[in-house]
Amino acid sequence: MDDNIYLRIGNQPEFCLNQKIQGLSYLGLSDSSSSPQITNNYQQVTGVDGSQFLNETFDKRTMNERFSLDFMEYEDLILAKHEIYKLFASRQLIRIRHSNNMAKVYFAYPMAFDIAPFQSGARTATFTIPFDNPSGYWFSIDRSDKAHTFVTADIAYGMGFPSTNIGDYHYNSTSFDVYNPSDIAIDPYYEHHDYKMKISFSGDSIKIANTTNGSSFSYSKPSSSTLTYDGLNVYNGDNINDNNNLNENSDFGTIVLEPGHNSFQISGCNSCNLIFSFPFIYLS
């Protein structure tokens, strides 16, 4: 079975690139530069030997996707090149995934590349399209609140799932466990990770506390509708804009999810209904 590469440009429908261009074959992701780009940051103190470690970050990286293009006439090559370059003319972020692991994606922008025969007179061109991955991450194609049953394409090897079903991330009790199969902590404040909660509760207030790491969020006013919390702000319903935020009723807390199990305690309310929604994050 041949490998395929799938692109989704902006909000357009996903398509298979090597099936869209006649004669194009996908040769796979190159190992060159595709590994996590680790950056250690230090502080130099005058008069003191060495440097003090501050933090470690994962920098952007280049994903080199390799291709082969077969053609009959030179005009066929020119036409194929035009079609390939035109696909990337929208200047939009591109979601990319591979047929050997359809459950993971990365988001990137194409960089400059040439398409030319591998030697004079040849009717095959081999080339590499470098994609600039600004986040440096891979993501699960589905968010956590889609039910995972271990029999669908949204589960794959190397995704860190336990041996039991992790459920649909929908909770209606005051004590529960949230499993984060990601390689790293989900941190919407310091790392700007995509993290949302749908919050419904009865009572005068609600406090949502991750007792595993001490992070928490509190809302101190009764609510008759579902709240949307995006890790930094809280909104009334699904209308997420600055004119609709209810931050004056919150303590501006931020929930962080550690890799693995996270124990939660809910207090201040009579009952609650919570949905955790975030993509899982991977380094490879």
C-alpha positions as CSV (number, residue, x, y, z in Angstrom):
1,M,0.0,0.0,0.0
2,D,1.4,3.4,-1.0
3,D,1.8,6.1,1.5
4,N,-0.4,9.2,1.2
5,I,-0.2,12.7,2.5
6,Y,-3.4,14.7,3.3
7,L,-3.6,18.5,3.4
8,R,-6.3,20.8,4.7
9,I,-5.6,24.4,3.7
10,G,-7.4,26.9,6.0
11,N,-11.0,25.8,6.3
12,Q,-11.1,24.0,2.9
13,P,-11.9,20.3,2.7
14,E,-9.0,17.9,3.2
15,F,-7.5,16.3,0.1
16,C,-4.8,13.8,-0.7
17,L,-2.0,15.7,-2.3
18,N,-0.4,12.8,-4.2
19,Q,-3.7,11.7,-5.6
20,K,-4.6,15.3,-6.7
21,I,-1.5,15.7,-9.0
22,Q,-1.0,13.2,-11.8
23,G,2.2,11.3,-11.5
24,L,3.0,12.5,-8.0
25,S,4.1,9.9,-5.4
26,Y,4.6,10.6,-1.7
27,L,7.9,9.2,-0.3
28,G,7.4,10.0,3.4
29,L,8.6,12.5,6.0
30,S,12.3,12.9,6.1
31,D,14.0,12.4,9.5
32,S,16.1,15.5,8.8
33,S,15.0,18.3,11.2
34,S,11.7,16.6,12.0
35,S,12.7,15.8,15.6
36,P,11.7,18.1,18.5
37,Q,13.8,21.2,18.6
38,I,14.8,21.6,22.2
39,T,16.1,25.0,23.4
40,N,17.5,25.5,26.9
41,N,17.6,29.0,28.2
42,Y,20.2,30.2,30.8
43,Q,21.0,33.3,32.8
44,Q,24.6,34.5,33.0
45,V,25.4,36.1,36.4
46,T,28.4,38.4,36.3
47,G,31.3,37.2,38.5
48,V,29.8,33.7,38.8
49,D,31.1,30.7,36.9
50,G,28.8,29.0,34.5
51,S,25.2,29.9,33.8
52,Q,21.9,29.4,35.7
53,F,19.3,27.2,34.0
54,L,16.0,29.1,33.5
55,N,13.8,26.9,31.4
56,E,13.5,24.5,28.5
57,T,11.3,25.2,25.4
58,F,10.3,23.4,22.3
59,D,11.1,25.6,19.3
60,K,9.5,25.6,15.8
61,R,10.8,22.9,13.4
62,T,10.9,22.1,9.7
63,M,9.0,19.1,8.5
64,N,10.6,17.9,5.2
65,E,8.0,16.0,3.1
66,R,9.5,14.0,0.2
67,F,8.0,13.4,-3.2
68,S,8.6,12.0,-6.7
69,L,7.0,13.2,-9.8
70,D,6.8,11.1,-13.0
71,F,6.0,12.8,-16.3
72,M,6.0,12.1,-20.0
73,E,6.8,15.4,-21.6
74,Y,8.4,18.6,-20.4
75,E,5.0,20.3,-20.7
76,D,3.5,17.8,-18.2
77,L,6.2,18.8,-15.7
78,I,5.4,22.5,-16.2
79,L,1.7,21.9,-15.7
80,A,2.3,19.7,-12.6
81,K,4.6,22.3,-11.1
82,H,2.0,25.0,-11.6
83,E,-0.7,23.0,-9.9
84,I,1.5,22.2,-6.9
85,Y,2.6,25.8,-6.4
86,K,-0.9,27.1,-6.9
87,L,-2.1,24.9,-4.0
88,F,0.0,26.9,-1.6
89,A,-0.9,30.3,-2.9
90,S,-3.6,31.0,-0.3
91,R,-1.0,31.9,2.4
92,Q,-3.0,30.0,5.0
93,L,-2.0,27.5,7.7
94,I,-2.1,24.0,6.5
95,R,-3.1,20.9,8.5
96,I,-1.0,17.9,7.5
97,R,-1.4,14.2,8.3
98,H,0.0,10.9,6.9
99,S,-1.7,7.6,5.9
100,N,0.5,5.6,8.3
101,N,-0.9,7.5,11.3
102,M,-4.2,9.3,10.5
103,A,-4.8,10.2,14.2
104,K,-2.1,12.8,14.4
105,V,-1.7,16.1,12.5
106,Y,0.6,19.1,12.5
107,F,0.0,22.6,11.3
108,A,2.5,24.4,9.1
109,Y,3.3,26.8,6.3
110,P,5.1,25.8,3.1
111,M,8.6,27.2,2.5
112,A,10.5,27.6,-0.8
113,F,11.2,24.5,-2.9
114,D,12.2,23.6,-6.4
115,I,10.9,20.8,-8.7
116,A,13.3,19.7,-11.3
117,P,14.3,16.4,-13.0
118,F,17.0,14.5,-11.0
119,Q,19.2,14.7,-14.1
120,S,19.1,16.1,-17.6
121,G,16.6,14.3,-19.8
122,A,15.1,12.3,-17.0
123,R,11.3,12.0,-16.8
124,T,11.2,11.9,-13.0
125,A,11.7,14.7,-10.5
126,T,12.4,14.0,-6.9
127,F,12.0,17.0,-4.5
128,T,11.3,17.9,-0.9
129,I,8.7,20.4,0.3
130,P,9.8,21.9,3.7
131,F,6.9,22.9,5.9
132,D,7.6,25.4,8.8
133,N,5.8,24.0,11.9
134,P,5.6,27.1,14.2
135,S,4.3,25.3,17.3
136,G,6.8,22.5,17.0
137,Y,4.0,20.0,18.0
138,W,1.9,17.2,16.6
139,F,-1.8,17.2,17.7
140,S,-4.5,14.6,17.9
141,I,-6.9,15.1,15.0
142,D,-9.9,15.0,17.4
143,R,-10.4,17.0,20.5
144,S,-10.8,15.2,23.9
145,D,-14.6,15.6,24.0
146,K,-15.1,13.3,21.1
147,A,-15.7,9.8,22.6
148,H,-12.8,7.4,22.1
149,T,-13.8,3.8,21.8
150,F,-10.5,2.3,20.7
151,V,-12.0,1.0,17.4
152,T,-11.9,4.2,15.3
153,A,-9.2,6.0,13.4
154,D,-8.8,8.7,16.1
155,I,-6.7,6.2,18.2
156,A,-3.3,5.1,17.1
157,Y,0.0,3.8,18.3
158,G,2.2,6.2,20.3
159,M,-0.7,8.3,21.6
160,G,-0.2,7.5,25.3
161,F,-3.6,6.0,26.1
162,P,-4.1,3.7,29.0
163,S,-5.5,0.1,28.6
164,T,-9.0,1.2,29.5
165,N,-11.4,3.6,27.7
166,I,-10.7,7.2,28.6
167,G,-14.3,8.2,27.9
168,D,-15.7,11.4,26.4
169,Y,-14.4,14.0,28.9
170,H,-17.9,14.7,30.1
171,Y,-18.3,14.8,33.9
172,N,-21.3,15.5,36.2
173,S,-19.9,14.6,39.6
174,T,-17.9,16.7,42.1
175,S,-14.9,14.3,42.1
176,F,-13.4,12.7,39.0
177,D,-10.2,12.0,37.1
178,V,-9.2,13.6,33.8
179,Y,-6.6,11.7,31.7
180,N,-4.2,13.7,29.6
181,P,-2.3,11.3,27.2
182,S,-0.2,14.2,25.8
183,D,3.6,14.1,26.0
184,I,3.5,17.5,27.9
185,A,1.3,19.4,30.3
186,I,-1.7,21.3,28.8
187,D,-1.0,24.9,29.9
188,P,-3.3,27.5,28.3
189,Y,-1.6,30.5,30.1
190,Y,2.1,30.1,29.8
191,E,2.2,27.9,26.7
192,H,-1.0,29.3,25.0
193,H,-2.3,25.8,24.5
194,D,-5.8,25.3,23.2
195,Y,-8.0,24.3,26.2
196,K,-11.7,24.9,26.8
197,M,-14.4,23.8,29.3
198,K,-18.1,23.9,29.0
199,I,-19.4,24.7,32.5
200,S,-23.0,24.3,33.8
201,F,-23.8,24.4,37.5
202,S,-26.5,25.1,40.0
203,G,-25.7,27.1,43.1
204,D,-24.1,30.4,44.1
205,S,-20.6,29.7,42.7
206,I,-18.2,27.0,41.5
207,K,-14.6,26.1,42.0
208,I,-12.9,23.7,39.8
209,A,-9.6,22.4,41.3
210,N,-7.0,20.1,39.9
211,T,-5.6,18.7,43.1
212,T,-2.8,16.9,41.2
213,N,-1.0,20.2,40.6
214,G,-2.9,22.8,42.6
215,S,-4.3,24.8,39.6
216,S,-7.9,26.0,39.9
217,F,-10.6,28.2,38.5
218,S,-13.4,29.9,40.4
219,Y,-16.6,31.6,39.2
220,S,-18.4,33.5,42.0
221,K,-21.9,34.2,40.6
222,P,-24.9,32.0,39.9
223,S,-25.3,31.2,36.2
224,S,-28.5,30.2,34.3
225,S,-26.6,29.3,31.1
226,T,-23.6,27.3,30.1
227,L,-20.3,29.1,30.4
228,T,-17.4,28.6,28.0
229,Y,-14.0,28.8,29.7
230,D,-11.0,29.0,27.3
231,G,-8.2,28.7,29.9
232,L,-7.8,32.4,30.2
233,N,-11.3,33.9,30.0
234,V,-14.9,32.9,30.7
235,Y,-17.8,33.7,28.4
236,N,-21.6,33.4,28.4
237,G,-22.6,30.6,26.1
238,D,-20.6,30.0,22.9
239,N,-20.2,33.6,21.9
240,I,-16.5,34.1,22.5
241,N,-15.7,37.7,22.1
242,D,-14.4,40.5,24.4
243,N,-17.9,42.1,24.7
244,N,-19.3,38.8,26.0
245,N,-16.7,37.8,28.6
246,L,-17.7,37.4,32.3
247,N,-14.2,37.7,33.7
248,E,-15.4,40.1,36.5
249,N,-17.0,37.1,38.1
250,S,-14.0,34.9,38.0
251,D,-10.7,34.7,39.9
252,F,-8.7,34.6,36.6
253,G,-7.5,31.1,37.5
254,T,-6.0,28.8,35.0
255,I,-6.4,25.0,34.9
256,V,-3.2,23.0,33.9
257,L,-3.5,19.4,33.0
258,E,-0.4,17.3,33.8
259,P,0.5,14.3,31.6
260,G,-1.4,11.3,32.8
261,H,-4.0,11.3,35.5
262,N,-5.4,14.5,37.0
263,S,-7.7,14.4,40.1
264,F,-10.4,17.1,40.2
265,Q,-12.6,18.3,43.0
266,I,-15.6,20.6,42.5
267,S,-16.9,22.8,45.3
268,G,-19.2,25.7,45.9
269,C,-22.2,24.4,43.9
270,N,-25.0,21.9,44.3
271,S,-24.5,20.1,41.0
272,C,-22.4,20.6,37.9
273,N,-21.9,19.4,34.3
274,L,-18.5,19.9,32.8
275,I,-17.0,19.1,29.4
276,F,-13.2,19.3,28.9
277,S,-12.2,20.0,25.3
278,F,-8.6,20.1,24.1
279,P,-6.4,18.4,21.5
280,F,-3.7,16.0,22.8
281,I,-0.2,17.3,22.2
282,Y,2.8,15.2,21.1
283,L,6.4,15.8,20.3
284,S,6.7,13.2,17.6
